[in-house]
Amino acid sequence: MGLSAFNGTVIKSMLARLEITISITHFAKLLDVKDQ
């Protein structure tokens, strides 16, 4: 079906034909908190 493998909760968006993926790990690093 063309589904990608599940690697946790992520936010995906397309911007100018580029797929942008933001994960909980990105938010944790940005906010300087421990990723659980």
PLY file of the C-alpha trace (Angstrom):
ply
format ascii 1.0
element vertex 36
property float x
property float y
property float z
element edge 35
property int vertex1
property int vertex2
end_header
0.00 0.00 0.00
2.97 2.32 0.17
2.80 2.91 3.92
6.04 3.76 5.70
7.19 1.79 8.75
5.86 2.96 12.12
8.64 4.65 14.12
6.56 6.42 16.76
4.24 9.40 16.71
5.21 11.99 14.11
3.78 15.01 12.34
4.25 14.91 8.57
3.79 17.79 6.17
4.61 18.53 2.54
6.26 21.87 1.79
7.34 22.69 -1.76
7.40 18.95 -2.59
9.64 18.22 0.42
8.32 15.89 3.10
8.90 17.37 6.56
8.73 14.97 9.52
8.68 16.21 13.12
8.83 13.62 15.90
8.37 13.78 19.65
12.16 13.52 19.91
12.50 16.78 17.94
10.11 18.56 20.34
11.94 17.15 23.38
15.30 18.40 22.09
13.84 21.79 21.15
12.28 22.22 24.62
15.36 20.76 26.37
13.36 18.07 28.18
13.87 14.32 28.53
12.24 12.22 25.81
10.07 9.55 27.42
0 1
1 2
2 3
3 4
4 5
5 6
6 7
7 8
8 9
9 10
10 11
11 12
12 13
13 14
14 15
15 16
16 17
17 18
18 19
19 20
20 21
21 22
22 23
23 24
24 25
25 26
26 27
27 28
28 29
29 30
30 31
31 32
32 33
33 34
34 35
